[in-house]
């Protein structure tokens, strides 16, 4: 399983570790991933996902998981989160 944020799609990056003498050694910069349980207000249930710490800050800023998913681009989301986004959109629209 790739170390990838399910909401933002952040992946590991590669670069150089530079010493004081400017020696270059290859290294990997991994995203700060956290396993969290977030509450969906519209669906009235908890959702367990693996997100980066940066995504957690963005979720708080946008006003919760539901608001974040509604604004998020489909390309950035994982398959599970795309399915969750569709469920939220379906539940949010009033039945005609």
Long-range contacts (C-beta under 8 A, 24 or more apart in sequence): 3-30, 3-31, 3-33, 4-31, 4-78, 5-31, 5-33, 5-50, 5-51, 5-52, 5-54, 5-55, 6-49, 6-50, 6-51, 6-77, 6-78, 6-80, 6-81, 7-49, 7-51, 7-52, 7-55, 7-59, 7-68, 7-69, 7-72, 7-76, 7-77, 7-78, 7-81, 8-51, 8-52, 8-54, 8-55, 8-58, 8-76, 9-75, 9-76, 9-77, 9-78, 10-52, 10-54, 10-55, 38-64, 38-65, 39-64, 39-65, 40-65, 40-66, 40-84, 40-88, 41-65, 41-66, 42-66, 42-88, 42-91, 42-92, 43-87, 43-88, 43-91, 47-84, 49-80, 49-81, 66-92
